[in-house]
């Protein structure tokens, strides 16, 4: 191991001086933990040799070189993206997760967040990884912190899972499956941001809700994004909304939205610091909340990481009184910038995350955490369920869909271990709207749009929800298949994403295939791509677009071709009876609408969540179909082994008997 310790007054300590640095590795719960202890000796009567704030400690540690790597790095303060690399020297700065592929095993390496310091991976050498420790403040002369964690597995998913289980136990936070998703996020929503940006008001929100009502688009929640707050020079002045834009506050507007447009929940946006630059000093808000605020050396007024829950609790009590039931909180990974040279970044992140979570108890924990993918923030939220998974949807950015897809798909590999991942809003009227809608359908997270007034397209949205607005949410975040994790899908091949849901009490898979290249591609899909499915079973592979069902014997693959910039969607359903009900085949995840299915001999009974276009597979001639006791056999369309029955939408719970 080599090291470099940078002190104030430009002094640098290098080499292997035992009195300055100790490094050790140990096994903990099937993971390898690397830790460091530094003690810089000072004399009381001389100028101190303490650590600098910037680049205080770097370590170079020899590691066996893998065949391929995928690094997840912070390309700004808030968001990560993947980089597909083969050399340690190609590791991007501020990498916070590194996946490594070896001949017979996989490793997940996490630069660890400690009590005061966090670690990044930096560009290394031919045979060494480079780690940098930082705390956001200078002047320390002692460090005793973890540096990295390595977990190994037979699959890359297993390695990631082991690493994050260790981190969850170490930090005392809940894993994804133990976090409760608030009720509203199971329904279709809308956000004001891309519709109005900051130029919005009460009338604009009402008009948009009227459009949803008139077009029969079942949006159930609306998020009022940036632009509603009372601010001055990027500082928050009051808890109440801007009087010019919302002269009646929120109460009357929320009442109208509920009564006239069946909007069940209304939420608002704010920054973690109140607004982007914090709180306006000498405002009434500052005077009333002063005990919960902290003034930095750069004279920013911010919620105090030590007791800031009172600030959020008071704010949310006022919002709740006016009918607001959830919040989106931006700028969370700016904590390191806010408290630079005041409070170390890990203490600040832990303190504000806990304060926010305690204050949000008034909202029943209904928070969309956003701009918070720095590891000190990811590991600091004990119970909140939702976290944004990518940079913003940018409707006017050239080829923006590809970058949006890339970030969401790959970030989910690790982010979903702790959170239900929010893949952000989109426009239903956009050149990539269809691809965006499929992506949200398989995302396993909330679905919401940000269309301007008059621009919402019900045809794009109807495949995402039941008629009451409830989305057919899958069980986790969609993730890249293992054969895509270490290859850049923009260069060659395709990007295959998998997820799973429940159909009649059984696990069923969904696979989306995106071609991000400029030429057609040949690809294979199989049940084995979805880790939750049994590898020894036979499955039906249903091509959603072609309306075609193919039998996949255990262990076999299906080969297909996809054109440049195109996409495909497949369902993977277990073969258990002679008749297999697909579900609502006009919904992207419509197999989840099958609530019950039981067959005997050549007769099958199934219960579907609601009426619509229902499909099933049968390899014997159709004799009769009863729908809630009524004979509908003559309405069935038969295409080889696929049967389709179009029922008028709007009826809850349909009982099918097929023979």
C-alpha positions, 0 to 999 in steps of 0.5 A: 500500500502507498499513501499520500497525506496532504497537510495544511501549509503545503506539507505532504507526508508519503511513504510507510511511516508506521507512526503516521498510518496503519491500514488493515483488512478484516472479514466481517459477515462474509465481506472484506473491510479495509480500514485506516488509522492516521495519527499526525503528530504535532508539538503543542508549541509549534505550528500544527501539521493538520489535514487540508480540506481538499484531497487530504488522504489518498491510498493506492492499494494493489488489487487483482485486475478484473476482466471488466468493470462498471463504475458508478460515479458522481458526475455532479454533486447529486447524480451518478451514472455508469462508466464501462471500463477495463483498466483501473486508470479509467475509473472516473473521479468520485466513483462510489460503487465499482462492480468487477467481473472475474473469470468465475466470480463477481465483486462489488466494491463500495468506498465506505462512508464513515463517521466523519470521512467518506471515501471515493474511488479515483483513477488508479494505476495499472495494478492499484486502486486509488482511494481518496478520503474527504470530510469537507472540513480541514484541520483534523490530525486523527482518522480512524475510518473504514475505507472500502467494503468488498463483497463477492458472489456467484452473480453480480446481483449477489455481490451487490446484495451482500455489500448493501446488506452489510451497509444497511446493518452498519448504518441501522437503516432499512432495506428496500423491502422493509420500506413502506411506499406511501399510498399516493405513489401507487397512483398516476401523478402529475408534476408542474415542473416541465409544464410551467417551470417557475412560471405557475400559479393557482389558475394554471394548476386548476386548468391542468386538473380540469384537462385531466377531468375532461380527457378522463385521465385518472391522475390522482396526485399533483405536485407543485414544484419550484415556483410556489415559495415566498423567496428573496435572492434564493432564500426562503422568507416564509412558509406560506406560498407566494401571495401573487401566485396563490392569493388564497393560500393552498386550502381553497385550491386543494378543496377544488382539486379534490371536488372538481377533478378527483385529485386525492393528494396534493404535494409541494416541492422545496429544497433541503435547505428551505430554498436553494441558498437557505433561509433569509436572515432577519425574515420573520421565518428566521426569527420564529425558527432561529433555534432550529437554524445554523449560520455557517462561516459563509453566512448561509442560514440552514436547518441545523443538522443537530436539531433541525427536525423542529424546522421541518415539523413546523413547516409541514404542520402549516402545509398539512393545515392547508391540505398538502399531503406530501413533499419532494425535497431537492438538493439533498447531496448539497449538504457537503457544499452547504456545510463546507469547513463547518460540519463534516459532510457525513455528520451533516447528511445524517443529521439533516436526513434524520431531521427531515424524516422526523419532521415528515412524520406529519406527512406520514413519511410521504417524501420524494427524496431528490438530488440525493445520490451521494453515498452519504445521503443514500446511507443516511435515511432510516425509513423513507421509501422513495429516492430519485434515481437519475438526473431530470427528464429533459424534454428538449435535450438531443438524445435525452432519452438514451442518457435518461434510460442509461442512468435509471437502468444502471443506477437501479443495480445498487440504489434499489437495494435501499429505495423504491427508485423514482425514474422521474416524470416525462411528457406524454406528448413527446417524440420518445413518449412511447419509450418513456411510458414503457420504461416507467411501466417496468420501473417498479416505482411511481409514475407521473407526467409533467405535460403542459396545459392541453398536451396530455395524451390519454392514449399514451397513459392508458396502458400504465394504469387501471381505470381508477388511476392505480398503476400496475407497479412491479415488485422492485426496480427494473435492472439490466440483465447480467449479460448487459452490466459490463457492456456499453449498450450504446456501442453494440448489442441491446440493453435488456431490462428485467423485473417481475410481478405477481400473476394469480399468486405466482411470480411472472417476469417482464423483459424490455429490450432497447436498441440504443445503437444506429443499426439493427441488432440480434438478441436473445431473451429467456426466463433465466434473465429474471433472477426470481423465476425458477430455472427448471420450469417451462414458460410462455414468452409473450411478445406484447407488441406482436401479440404472439406467444412462444413456449420456452422449454426450461433453459431455452432462449428466444432469438429475435431482431430489433431495429435501430432505436427501437424497443420490445416488451415481453412477458414471461409466464409460468406454464401450469395449465392447458389454458394460461390467462395473460391478463389485460394485454393492453396494459404494459404490466397487465399480467398482474391484473390476473388475481386468481387462476385455477384449472382442472381438466380442460376448464379454467376459472380466472378472476381479472382485476377489471374489464378491458382487453383480456388475453389467454393462451390455449393449445386446444380448440376453444369451446366456451367462454363465460364472463360473469356467467354470460356466454361471450364465446362469439366475441372471442378472436383467435390467433393460433394459440392466442385468444383475445376478448375485448370487454368494455372498460370500467367494470371492476372484477371480471370472472372468466370460465374458459373451456 
